[in-house]
Amino acid sequence: MAVEIPPLLKPSRLKRRGGLWGECMAEFLGTFVLIAFGCGSVAMAVAALPGSGRTSGPTTFFISSGDWLLIGWGWAFAVALAVYVAGGVSGAHINPAVTLAFAVRRKFPWVKVIPYWISQVVGAFAGAALVYAVYHDAIGAFDQAMKGPKTNGHTLASFSIFATFPAPYFHGGYWGPLVDQIVGTAFLVMLIAALIDLRNMAVKANLGPLVIGFVVAAIGFSFGANAGYAINPARDFGPRLLTYAVGWGDLAFPGSLAGAFSSYWWIPIVGPFIGGIVGVLVYDLFISDVLNIRAQTGALQEPGRTRPVEEE
């Protein structure tokens, strides 16, 4: 069907979009979709549902695990849809940590790394801007009804729609959230590497994006509460830029709340970059190297494998 669709622009104007420029456009749109649906699901849980009268009060949210399930599955579907959108053009990294890990261990061209990063951050900013435009009234009503500390009239709860911050039990420390981001992103990249590895049990029939979405859901359900499971520098940094521009002030940059945490903005950037490299190295050390050796030696499948050994 794709070959039957006429180009929107004249072919002569499309040539430059066939290479890196087109890949950056895909990364922009994929990350835009990711944030629009991901942050949109959080906006639903935090501001829109309470403000629309569908909860017991205008500021009632997170009263049960159901709210977290809404957000967890929201981000899972957001990732799946984003990969379906951009995967055929750019590979749908939609995450600077994935781009870096693939450059380190998957021969992704280093010359493309910075352009991909810029496209991902700009796409994330645009996605957050869309969510803010759609839910501006709900967010305003929520912040007005909320009591407690406010920054330029905005609350930490409404900030959570867009960007992340550490749980109170870290007492403002950096190491706990940093380790959390390293672990979460390491699992993300390790599992992505496994799911796309054709030598392993790679997902077939174009179900890869959906299963990667399930991976994000699993990380959110298992490791999400510590620091909001950003596990993606663009996912946090782009929306954080948006919140700074529209009035959240110090909550966005430098990422500070008096008596709770300070200068947090770099944690969801550095942690995922480290975690992504750790994740791909762990997969390669424990799994990829074994598969390589088996392929080189022609070793038969070990007992217990689901694939039968074919006799000559």
TARAGI-V930638 format. One record per residue. N is the residue number from 1. RES is the residue in three letters. SS is DSSP state (@ for helix, = for strand, . for the rest). PSI is psi in degrees with one decimal (NA if undefined). D_LAST is the distance of its C-alpha to the last C-alpha in Angstrom with 1 decimal. Layout:
N | RES | SS | PSI | D_LAST
N | RES | SS | PSI | D_LAST
This chain:
1 | MET | . | -33.1 | 41.2
2 | ALA | @ | -35.8 | 41.8
3 | VAL | @ | -15.5 | 42.2
4 | GLU | @ | -7.7 | 44.9
5 | ILE | . | 119.2 | 47.0
6 | PRO | . | 148.0 | 49.7
7 | PRO | . | 145.4 | 50.5
8 | LEU | . | -34.8 | 53.4
9 | LEU | . | 164.2 | 54.8
10 | LYS | . | 140.6 | 54.9
11 | PRO | @ | -34.4 | 51.8
12 | SER | @ | -25.9 | 53.9
13 | ARG | @ | -6.8 | 54.7
14 | LEU | @ | -11.3 | 51.1
15 | LYS | @ | -45.3 | 49.7
16 | ARG | @ | -19.0 | 50.6
17 | ARG | @ | -1.2 | 48.9
18 | GLY | @ | -14.7 | 45.5
19 | GLY | . | -130.5 | 45.1
20 | LEU | @ | -39.1 | 46.3
21 | TRP | @ | -42.9 | 49.3
22 | GLY | @ | -37.8 | 47.2
23 | GLU | @ | -39.3 | 44.9
24 | CYS | @ | -36.9 | 48.1
25 | MET | @ | -40.6 | 49.4
26 | ALA | @ | -41.6 | 46.2
27 | GLU | @ | -39.5 | 46.5
28 | PHE | @ | -51.9 | 50.2
29 | LEU | @ | -40.0 | 49.5
30 | GLY | @ | -43.9 | 46.6
31 | THR | @ | -34.3 | 48.7
32 | PHE | @ | -46.9 | 51.7
33 | VAL | @ | -43.4 | 49.7
34 | LEU | @ | -50.7 | 48.6
35 | ILE | @ | -37.1 | 52.1
36 | ALA | @ | -45.0 | 53.7
37 | PHE | @ | -35.1 | 51.7
38 | GLY | @ | -57.4 | 51.4
39 | CYS | @ | -30.3 | 55.0
40 | GLY | @ | -38.4 | 56.0
41 | SER | @ | -35.3 | 54.5
42 | VAL | @ | -39.5 | 56.5
43 | ALA | @ | -37.4 | 59.6
44 | MET | @ | -48.9 | 59.2
45 | ALA | @ | -41.7 | 59.0
46 | VAL | @ | -46.5 | 61.7
47 | ALA | @ | -44.6 | 64.3
48 | ALA | @ | -48.2 | 63.7
49 | LEU | @ | -46.9 | 63.1
50 | PRO | @ | -43.3 | 66.1
51 | GLY | @ | -22.5 | 68.3
52 | SER | . | 1.3 | 67.6
53 | GLY | . | 13.1 | 68.9
54 | ARG | . | 3.9 | 65.5
55 | THR | . | -179.7 | 65.9
56 | SER | . | -10.4 | 68.8
57 | GLY | . | 164.6 | 70.4
58 | PRO | . | -12.0 | 70.3
59 | THR | . | 18.0 | 68.7
60 | THR | . | 112.0 | 66.6
61 | PHE | . | 167.6 | 63.0
62 | PHE | . | 43.9 | 60.4
63 | ILE | . | -4.9 | 61.9
64 | SER | . | 172.5 | 58.5
65 | SER | @ | -17.8 | 54.8
66 | GLY | @ | -36.5 | 54.7
67 | ASP | @ | -40.1 | 56.1
68 | TRP | @ | -33.8 | 53.4
69 | LEU | @ | -39.6 | 50.8
70 | LEU | @ | -46.3 | 52.3
71 | ILE | @ | -43.3 | 52.1
72 | GLY | @ | -47.2 | 48.6
73 | TRP | @ | -30.1 | 47.2
74 | GLY | @ | -46.3 | 49.4
75 | TRP | @ | -33.9 | 47.8
76 | ALA | @ | -48.4 | 44.3
77 | PHE | @ | -34.1 | 44.8
78 | ALA | @ | -45.6 | 46.7
79 | VAL | @ | -46.0 | 43.7
80 | ALA | @ | -46.5 | 41.3
81 | LEU | @ | -38.6 | 43.7
82 | ALA | @ | -40.6 | 44.4
83 | VAL | @ | -39.2 | 40.7
84 | TYR | @ | -37.0 | 40.3
85 | VAL | @ | -48.1 | 43.4
86 | ALA | @ | -11.7 | 42.6
87 | GLY | @ | -38.1 | 38.8
88 | GLY | @ | -16.0 | 38.1
89 | VAL | @ | -51.5 | 40.7
90 | SER | @ | -6.0 | 41.0
91 | GLY | . | -6.3 | 38.1
92 | ALA | . | 58.7 | 40.8
93 | HIS | . | -47.6 | 41.4
94 | ILE | . | 26.8 | 44.8
95 | ASN | . | 114.8 | 45.3
96 | PRO | @ | -30.0 | 46.5
97 | ALA | @ | -37.6 | 44.7
98 | VAL | @ | -43.6 | 41.3
99 | THR | @ | -45.4 | 42.3
100 | LEU | @ | -45.2 | 43.2
101 | ALA | @ | -40.0 | 40.1
102 | PHE | @ | -29.7 | 37.9
103 | ALA | @ | -36.5 | 40.1
104 | VAL | @ | -41.4 | 39.6
105 | ARG | @ | -4.7 | 35.9
106 | ARG | . | 20.0 | 34.4
107 | LYS | . | 25.3 | 36.0
108 | PHE | . | 131.4 | 38.4
109 | PRO | . | 127.2 | 41.2
110 | TRP | @ | -28.2 | 44.2
111 | VAL | @ | -20.4 | 46.5
112 | LYS | @ | -10.2 | 45.6
113 | VAL | @ | -54.7 | 46.2
114 | ILE | @ | -46.1 | 50.0
115 | PRO | @ | -39.1 | 50.0
116 | TYR | @ | -45.2 | 47.5
117 | TRP | @ | -46.0 | 49.7
118 | ILE | @ | -44.2 | 52.8
119 | SER | @ | -39.6 | 51.3
120 | GLN | @ | -43.6 | 50.0
121 | VAL | @ | -43.2 | 53.4
122 | VAL | @ | -40.2 | 55.4
123 | GLY | @ | -40.2 | 53.2
124 | ALA | @ | -40.8 | 53.7
125 | PHE | @ | -45.6 | 57.4
126 | ALA | @ | -40.4 | 57.6
127 | GLY | @ | -41.6 | 55.6
128 | ALA | @ | -37.3 | 58.1
129 | ALA | @ | -38.4 | 61.0
130 | LEU | @ | -45.8 | 59.9
131 | VAL | @ | -42.2 | 59.6
132 | TYR | @ | -40.8 | 63.0
133 | ALA | @ | -40.6 | 64.5
134 | VAL | @ | -39.0 | 63.2
135 | TYR | @ | 17.0 | 64.2
136 | HIS | @ | -46.3 | 67.2
137 | ASP | @ | -42.0 | 69.6
138 | ALA | @ | -40.9 | 67.6
139 | ILE | @ | -42.7 | 67.2
140 | GLY | @ | -44.1 | 71.0
141 | ALA | @ | -37.9 | 72.0
142 | PHE | @ | -49.2 | 69.7
143 | ASP | @ | -37.3 | 71.1
144 | GLN | @ | -36.3 | 74.6
145 | ALA | @ | -23.3 | 74.1
146 | MET | . | 144.5 | 72.5
147 | LYS | . | 166.0 | 74.6
148 | GLY | . | -171.8 | 74.1
149 | PRO | . | 137.1 | 73.6
150 | LYS | . | 146.9 | 73.2
151 | THR | = | 112.5 | 72.7
152 | ASN | . | 36.4 | 74.5
153 | GLY | . | -2.8 | 74.4
154 | HIS | = | 152.4 | 70.6
155 | THR | . | 163.5 | 68.9
156 | LEU | @ | -35.5 | 65.9
157 | ALA | @ | -43.6 | 64.4
158 | SER | @ | -30.9 | 64.6
159 | PHE | @ | -32.4 | 63.2
160 | SER | . | -16.6 | 60.1
161 | ILE | . | -33.3 | 59.3
162 | PHE | . | -42.4 | 58.5
163 | ALA | . | 179.3 | 57.7
164 | THR | . | 164.9 | 57.0
165 | PHE | . | 162.9 | 59.1
166 | PRO | . | 155.5 | 58.7
167 | ALA | . | 153.7 | 59.4
168 | PRO | @ | -27.8 | 62.9
169 | TYR | @ | -6.4 | 61.5
170 | PHE | @ | -10.6 | 60.6
171 | HIS | . | 38.0 | 64.3
172 | GLY | . | 2.9 | 63.9
173 | GLY | . | 156.9 | 61.6
174 | TYR | . | -34.6 | 58.9
175 | TRP | @ | -42.7 | 56.2
176 | GLY | @ | -54.3 | 55.2
177 | PRO | @ | -35.6 | 54.6
178 | LEU | @ | -46.0 | 53.0
179 | VAL | @ | -40.9 | 50.5
180 | ASP | @ | -45.1 | 49.9
181 | GLN | @ | -35.5 | 49.1
182 | ILE | @ | -47.0 | 46.8
183 | VAL | @ | -48.7 | 44.8
184 | GLY | @ | -44.2 | 44.7
185 | THR | @ | -33.4 | 43.6
186 | ALA | @ | -43.9 | 41.0
187 | PHE | @ | -43.4 | 39.4
188 | LEU | @ | -53.0 | 39.6
189 | VAL | @ | -38.0 | 38.0
190 | MET | @ | -43.6 | 35.3
191 | LEU | @ | -34.5 | 34.3
192 | ILE | @ | -44.7 | 34.5
193 | ALA | @ | -39.4 | 32.2
194 | ALA | @ | -42.0 | 29.7
195 | LEU | @ | -26.9 | 30.0
196 | ILE | . | 2.1 | 29.5
197 | ASP | . | 107.8 | 26.6
198 | LEU | . | -18.0 | 23.6
199 | ARG | . | -18.3 | 21.4
200 | ASN | . | -145.2 | 22.8
201 | MET | . | 57.7 | 23.6
202 | ALA | . | 145.7 | 25.8
203 | VAL | . | 134.7 | 28.0
204 | LYS | . | -177.9 | 27.1
205 | ALA | . | 34.5 | 29.2
206 | ASN | . | 26.4 | 32.1
207 | LEU | . | 0.0 | 32.9
208 | GLY | @ | -50.2 | 33.0
209 | PRO | @ | -38.6 | 36.8
210 | LEU | @ | -41.5 | 37.4
211 | VAL | @ | -36.3 | 35.4
212 | ILE | @ | -36.6 | 37.1
213 | GLY | @ | -40.3 | 40.3
214 | PHE | @ | -35.7 | 39.3
215 | VAL | @ | -45.7 | 38.8
216 | VAL | @ | -39.9 | 42.4
217 | ALA | @ | -44.3 | 43.6
218 | ALA | @ | -41.7 | 42.0
219 | ILE | @ | -42.6 | 43.7
220 | GLY | @ | -40.9 | 47.0
221 | PHE | @ | -28.5 | 46.9
222 | SER | @ | -29.3 | 46.0
223 | PHE | @ | 18.7 | 47.8
224 | GLY | . | -30.3 | 50.1
225 | ALA | . | -24.8 | 53.6
226 | ASN | . | -47.3 | 54.1
227 | ALA | . | 23.3 | 54.5
228 | GLY | . | 8.5 | 53.5
229 | TYR | . | 61.9 | 49.9
230 | ALA | . | -51.0 | 50.5
231 | ILE | . | 27.6 | 47.3
232 | ASN | . | 107.9 | 48.0
233 | PRO | @ | -40.2 | 50.8
234 | ALA | @ | -37.5 | 51.5
235 | ARG | @ | -33.6 | 51.5
236 | ASP | @ | -43.9 | 54.4
237 | PHE | @ | -42.8 | 56.1
238 | GLY | @ | -54.8 | 56.5
239 | PRO | @ | -31.1 | 58.1
240 | ARG | @ | -40.1 | 60.1
241 | LEU | @ | -41.5 | 61.6
242 | LEU | @ | -46.3 | 62.5
243 | THR | @ | -34.9 | 64.2
244 | TYR | @ | -40.1 | 66.2
245 | ALA | @ | -30.7 | 67.3
246 | VAL | @ | 7.0 | 68.5
247 | GLY | . | 1.9 | 70.4
248 | TRP | . | -7.9 | 68.4
249 | GLY | @ | -127.2 | 69.8
250 | ASP | @ | -23.6 | 69.0
251 | LEU | @ | -34.0 | 66.4
252 | ALA | . | -56.6 | 64.2
253 | PHE | . | 125.1 | 65.4
254 | PRO | . | 14.4 | 65.5
255 | GLY | . | 57.4 | 64.0
256 | SER | . | 144.2 | 66.8
257 | LEU | = | 120.7 | 68.5
258 | ALA | . | 128.3 | 71.5
259 | GLY | . | -0.4 | 70.9
260 | ALA | . | -57.3 | 67.2
261 | PHE | = | 161.5 | 65.2
262 | SER | . | 147.2 | 65.9
263 | SER | . | 51.6 | 64.2
264 | TYR | . | -12.6 | 60.9
265 | TRP | . | -29.8 | 59.7
266 | TRP | . | -19.0 | 57.5
267 | ILE | @ | -49.1 | 55.5
268 | PRO | @ | 2.1 | 53.3
269 | ILE | @ | -55.4 | 52.7
270 | VAL | @ | -44.9 | 52.0
271 | GLY | @ | -52.3 | 50.1
272 | PRO | @ | -35.6 | 47.4
273 | PHE | @ | -44.8 | 47.0
274 | ILE | @ | -46.9 | 46.4
275 | GLY | @ | -38.5 | 44.2
276 | GLY | @ | -43.1 | 42.0
277 | ILE | @ | -42.2 | 41.3
278 | VAL | @ | -44.4 | 40.7
279 | GLY | @ | -45.1 | 38.3
280 | VAL | @ | -33.5 | 36.0
281 | LEU | @ | -40.3 | 36.2
282 | VAL | @ | -45.1 | 35.3
283 | TYR | @ | -44.3 | 32.3
284 | ASP | @ | -38.7 | 31.1
285 | LEU | @ | -44.2 | 31.8
286 | PHE | @ | -28.4 | 30.2
287 | ILE | @ | -55.0 | 27.3
288 | SER | @ | -42.1 | 26.8
289 | ASP | @ | -37.5 | 26.7
290 | VAL | @ | -43.4 | 24.0
291 | LEU | @ | -37.8 | 21.9
292 | ASN | @ | -45.9 | 22.6
293 | ILE | @ | -42.4 | 21.6
294 | ARG | @ | -40.0 | 18.2
295 | ALA | @ | -37.8 | 17.7
296 | GLN | @ | -34.6 | 18.9
297 | THR | @ | -9.9 | 17.0
298 | GLY | . | 30.0 | 13.6
299 | ALA | . | 142.1 | 14.1
300 | LEU | . | 158.4 | 12.1
301 | GLN | . | 141.6 | 14.3
302 | GLU | . | 154.0 | 17.0
303 | PRO | . | 143.4 | 17.8
304 | GLY | . | -12.1 | 20.2
305 | ARG | . | 148.3 | 18.5
306 | THR | . | -18.2 | 18.7
307 | ARG | . | 124.5 | 15.4
308 | PRO | . | 151.5 | 12.6
309 | VAL | . | 124.2 | 9.6
310 | GLU | . | 130.4 | 6.5
311 | GLU | . | 143.2 | 3.8
312 | GLU | . | NA | 0.0
